[in-house]
Amino acid sequence: MRRGVSTGVLRDLTRCTRSKDASKDCSICMDAFAADTVAIRLPCDHTFHEKCLTTWLHSHRTCPTCRYEIEA
């Protein structure tokens, strides 16, 4: 039984560039976002490093912070 999201869902997630005044950290790896880092913003508005979230979503279908379901 497949647990993670499909590659199509991963491809379609919103990418954004974090500015250097962004004060939040990635809640998966707990590292700060460096200036001009490309990150993924989920529909629940939580943002993560692309690599961190991609790894997470290979085995989960939810936001790591609030458990918002990414794919039905």
LUMMARKE-673414 format. One record per atom (N, C-alpha, C): residue number from 0; x, y, z; residue in one letter; atom name. Coordinates in steps of 0.2 Angstrom, whole numbers. Layout:
% LUMMARKE-673414
+-----+-------+-------+-------+----+----+
!   i !     x !     y !     z ! aa ! at !
+-----+-------+-------+-------+----+----+
! NUM !     X !     Y !     Z !  A ! CA !
...
+-----+-------+-------+-------+----+----+
***
This chain:
% LUMMARKE-673414
+-----+-------+-------+-------+----+----+
!   i !     x !     y !     z ! aa ! at !
+-----+-------+-------+-------+----+----+
!   0 !     4 !    -6 !     0 !  M !  N !
!   0 !     0 !     0 !     0 !  M ! CA !
!   0 !     4 !     6 !     0 !  M !  C !
!   1 !     3 !    11 !    -5 !  R !  N !
!   1 !     7 !    17 !    -5 !  R ! CA !
!   1 !     5 !    22 !     0 !  R !  C !
!   2 !    10 !    25 !     3 !  R !  N !
!   2 !     8 !    29 !     9 !  R ! CA !
!   2 !     9 !    37 !     7 !  R !  C !
!   3 !    14 !    38 !     3 !  G !  N !
!   3 !    16 !    45 !     1 !  G ! CA !
!   3 !    11 !    48 !    -5 !  G !  C !
!   4 !    13 !    54 !    -6 !  V !  N !
!   4 !     9 !    57 !   -12 !  V ! CA !
!   4 !    12 !    55 !   -19 !  V !  C !
!   5 !     9 !    56 !   -24 !  S !  N !
!   5 !    11 !    54 !   -31 !  S ! CA !
!   5 !    16 !    60 !   -33 !  S !  C !
!   6 !    20 !    58 !   -38 !  T !  N !
!   6 !    25 !    62 !   -41 !  T ! CA !
!   6 !    21 !    68 !   -44 !  T !  C !
!   7 !    15 !    67 !   -47 !  G !  N !
!   7 !    12 !    73 !   -50 !  G ! CA !
!   7 !    10 !    78 !   -44 !  G !  C !
!   8 !     8 !    76 !   -39 !  V !  N !
!   8 !     6 !    80 !   -33 !  V ! CA !
!   8 !    12 !    84 !   -31 !  V !  C !
!   9 !    18 !    81 !   -30 !  L !  N !
!   9 !    24 !    84 !   -28 !  L ! CA !
!   9 !    26 !    89 !   -33 !  L !  C !
!  10 !    25 !    88 !   -40 !  R !  N !
!  10 !    27 !    92 !   -45 !  R ! CA !
!  10 !    23 !    99 !   -45 !  R !  C !
!  11 !    16 !    98 !   -43 !  D !  N !
!  11 !    12 !   103 !   -43 !  D ! CA !
!  11 !    11 !   108 !   -37 !  D !  C !
!  12 !    15 !   106 !   -32 !  L !  N !
!  12 !    15 !   110 !   -26 !  L ! CA !
!  12 !    18 !   117 !   -27 !  L !  C !
!  13 !    16 !   122 !   -23 !  T !  N !
!  13 !    19 !   129 !   -24 !  T ! CA !
!  13 !    26 !   130 !   -22 !  T !  C !
!  14 !    30 !   132 !   -27 !  R !  N !
!  14 !    37 !   134 !   -25 !  R ! CA !
!  14 !    37 !   141 !   -23 !  R !  C !
!  15 !    41 !   143 !   -19 !  C !  N !
!  15 !    42 !   151 !   -17 !  C ! CA !
!  15 !    49 !   152 !   -15 !  C !  C !
!  16 !    51 !   158 !   -16 !  T !  N !
!  16 !    58 !   160 !   -14 !  T ! CA !
!  16 !    58 !   163 !    -7 !  T !  C !
!  17 !    61 !   161 !    -2 !  R !  N !
!  17 !    61 !   164 !     4 !  R ! CA !
!  17 !    66 !   170 !     4 !  R !  C !
!  18 !    64 !   176 !     7 !  S !  N !
!  18 !    68 !   182 !     7 !  S ! CA !
!  18 !    72 !   181 !    13 !  S !  C !
!  19 !    78 !   186 !    13 !  K !  N !
!  19 !    82 !   185 !    19 !  K ! CA !
!  19 !    79 !   188 !    25 !  K !  C !
!  20 !    73 !   191 !    25 !  D !  N !
!  20 !    70 !   194 !    31 !  D ! CA !
!  20 !    65 !   189 !    34 !  D !  C !
!  21 !    65 !   183 !    31 !  A !  N !
!  21 !    60 !   178 !    33 !  A ! CA !
!  21 !    63 !   175 !    39 !  A !  C !
!  22 !    59 !   175 !    45 !  S !  N !
!  22 !    62 !   173 !    51 !  S ! CA !
!  22 !    61 !   166 !    53 !  S !  C !
!  23 !    57 !   162 !    49 !  K !  N !
!  23 !    55 !   155 !    51 !  K ! CA !
!  23 !    60 !   150 !    49 !  K !  C !
!  24 !    60 !   145 !    53 !  D !  N !
!  24 !    64 !   139 !    51 !  D ! CA !
!  24 !    60 !   133 !    48 !  D !  C !
!  25 !    63 !   129 !    44 !  C !  N !
!  25 !    60 !   123 !    42 !  C ! CA !
!  25 !    58 !   118 !    48 !  C !  C !
!  26 !    52 !   117 !    49 !  S !  N !
!  26 !    50 !   113 !    55 !  S ! CA !
!  26 !    52 !   105 !    54 !  S !  C !
!  27 !    55 !   103 !    48 !  I !  N !
!  27 !    57 !    96 !    47 !  I ! CA !
!  27 !    64 !    96 !    50 !  I !  C !
!  28 !    69 !   100 !    47 !  C !  N !
!  28 !    76 !    99 !    48 !  C ! CA !
!  28 !    78 !   104 !    54 !  C !  C !
!  29 !    73 !   109 !    55 !  M !  N !
!  29 !    74 !   114 !    60 !  M ! CA !
!  29 !    80 !   119 !    59 !  M !  C !
!  30 !    82 !   120 !    52 !  D !  N !
!  30 !    87 !   124 !    50 !  D ! CA !
!  30 !    83 !   131 !    47 !  D !  C !
!  31 !    86 !   136 !    48 !  A !  N !
!  31 !    84 !   142 !    45 !  A ! CA !
!  31 !    84 !   142 !    37 !  A !  C !
!  32 !    79 !   146 !    34 !  F !  N !
!  32 !    80 !   147 !    27 !  F ! CA !
!  32 !    85 !   152 !    26 !  F !  C !
!  33 !    89 !   150 !    21 !  A !  N !
!  33 !    94 !   155 !    19 !  A ! CA !
!  33 !    91 !   160 !    14 !  A !  C !
!  34 !    94 !   166 !    13 !  A !  N !
!  34 !    92 !   171 !     8 !  A ! CA !
!  34 !    91 !   167 !     1 !  A !  C !
!  35 !    85 !   169 !    -2 !  D !  N !
!  35 !    84 !   166 !    -9 !  D ! CA !
!  35 !    84 !   159 !    -9 !  D !  C !
!  36 !    82 !   156 !    -4 !  T !  N !
!  36 !    81 !   148 !    -4 !  T ! CA !
!  36 !    74 !   147 !    -7 !  T !  C !
!  37 !    74 !   142 !   -12 !  V !  N !
!  37 !    68 !   139 !   -15 !  V ! CA !
!  37 !    65 !   135 !   -10 !  V !  C !
!  38 !    58 !   136 !    -8 !  A !  N !
!  38 !    55 !   131 !    -3 !  A ! CA !
!  38 !    48 !   130 !    -6 !  A !  C !
!  39 !    45 !   125 !    -3 !  I !  N !
!  39 !    38 !   123 !    -5 !  I ! CA !
!  39 !    33 !   125 !     0 !  I !  C !
!  40 !    28 !   129 !    -2 !  R !  N !
!  40 !    22 !   131 !     2 !  R ! CA !
!  40 !    16 !   127 !     1 !  R !  C !
!  41 !    14 !   123 !     6 !  L !  N !
!  41 !     8 !   119 !     6 !  L ! CA !
!  41 !     2 !   123 !     6 !  L !  C !
!  42 !    -4 !   120 !     4 !  P !  N !
!  42 !   -11 !   124 !     4 !  P ! CA !
!  42 !   -12 !   126 !    11 !  P !  C !
!  43 !   -10 !   123 !    17 !  C !  N !
!  43 !   -11 !   125 !    23 !  C ! CA !
!  43 !    -7 !   131 !    25 !  C !  C !
!  44 !    -2 !   134 !    21 !  D !  N !
!  44 !     2 !   139 !    22 !  D ! CA !
!  44 !     8 !   138 !    26 !  D !  C !
!  45 !    10 !   132 !    27 !  H !  N !
!  45 !    16 !   130 !    30 !  H ! CA !
!  45 !    22 !   129 !    25 !  H !  C !
!  46 !    28 !   131 !    26 !  T !  N !
!  46 !    33 !   131 !    21 !  T ! CA !
!  46 !    39 !   127 !    24 !  T !  C !
!  47 !    42 !   124 !    19 !  F !  N !
!  47 !    48 !   119 !    21 !  F ! CA !
!  47 !    53 !   119 !    15 !  F !  C !
!  48 !    59 !   117 !    17 !  H !  N !
!  48 !    64 !   116 !    12 !  H ! CA !
!  48 !    62 !   111 !     7 !  H !  C !
!  49 !    63 !   112 !     0 !  E !  N !
!  49 !    60 !   107 !    -5 !  E ! CA !
!  49 !    63 !   100 !    -3 !  E !  C !
!  50 !    69 !    99 !    -2 !  K !  N !
!  50 !    72 !    93 !    -1 !  K ! CA !
!  50 !    69 !    89 !     5 !  K !  C !
!  51 !    68 !    93 !    11 !  C !  N !
!  51 !    65 !    91 !    17 !  C ! CA !
!  51 !    58 !    88 !    16 !  C !  C !
!  52 !    54 !    92 !    12 !  L !  N !
!  52 !    47 !    91 !    11 !  L ! CA !
!  52 !    46 !    85 !     6 !  L !  C !
!  53 !    50 !    85 !     1 !  T !  N !
!  53 !    50 !    80 !    -4 !  T ! CA !
!  53 !    51 !    73 !     0 !  T !  C !
!  54 !    56 !    73 !     4 !  T !  N !
!  54 !    57 !    66 !     8 !  T ! CA !
!  54 !    52 !    65 !    12 !  T !  C !
!  55 !    49 !    69 !    16 !  W !  N !
!  55 !    43 !    68 !    20 !  W ! CA !
!  55 !    37 !    65 !    16 !  W !  C !
!  56 !    36 !    69 !    11 !  L !  N !
!  56 !    30 !    67 !     7 !  L ! CA !
!  56 !    30 !    60 !     3 !  L !  C !
!  57 !    36 !    57 !     3 !  H !  N !
!  57 !    37 !    50 !     0 !  H ! CA !
!  57 !    34 !    45 !     4 !  H !  C !
!  58 !    33 !    47 !    11 !  S !  N !
!  58 !    30 !    42 !    16 !  S ! CA !
!  58 !    24 !    44 !    19 !  S !  C !
!  59 !    22 !    51 !    18 !  H !  N !
!  59 !    17 !    54 !    22 !  H ! CA !
!  59 !    12 !    57 !    17 !  H !  C !
!  60 !     6 !    58 !    19 !  R !  N !
!  60 !     1 !    62 !    14 !  R ! CA !
!  60 !    -1 !    69 !    18 !  R !  C !
!  61 !     2 !    71 !    23 !  T !  N !
!  61 !     0 !    76 !    27 !  T ! CA !
!  61 !     6 !    81 !    28 !  T !  C !
!  62 !     4 !    87 !    30 !  C !  N !
!  62 !     8 !    92 !    32 !  C ! CA !
!  62 !    12 !    90 !    39 !  C !  C !
!  63 !    18 !    91 !    39 !  P !  N !
!  63 !    22 !    89 !    45 !  P ! CA !
!  63 !    20 !    93 !    51 !  P !  C !
!  64 !    18 !    99 !    50 !  T !  N !
!  64 !    16 !   104 !    56 !  T ! CA !
!  64 !     9 !   103 !    58 !  T !  C !
!  65 !     4 !   103 !    54 !  C !  N !
!  65 !    -3 !   103 !    56 !  C ! CA !
!  65 !    -7 !    97 !    54 !  C !  C !
!  66 !    -4 !    92 !    50 !  R !  N !
!  66 !    -7 !    86 !    48 !  R ! CA !
!  66 !   -12 !    87 !    42 !  R !  C !
!  67 !   -12 !    93 !    39 !  Y !  N !
!  67 !   -17 !    95 !    34 !  Y ! CA !
!  67 !   -16 !    89 !    28 !  Y !  C !
!  68 !   -21 !    86 !    26 !  E !  N !
!  68 !   -20 !    81 !    21 !  E ! CA !
!  68 !   -19 !    83 !    14 !  E !  C !
!  69 !   -13 !    81 !    11 !  I !  N !
!  69 !   -11 !    84 !     5 !  I ! CA !
!  69 !   -15 !    81 !    -1 !  I !  C !
!  70 !   -16 !    74 !    -1 !  E !  N !
!  70 !   -19 !    71 !    -6 !  E ! CA !
!  70 !   -24 !    66 !    -3 !  E !  C !
!  71 !   -30 !    66 !    -7 !  A !  N !
!  71 !   -36 !    61 !    -4 !  A ! CA !
!  71 !   -34 !    54 !    -6 !  A !  C !
+-----+-------+-------+-------+----+----+
***
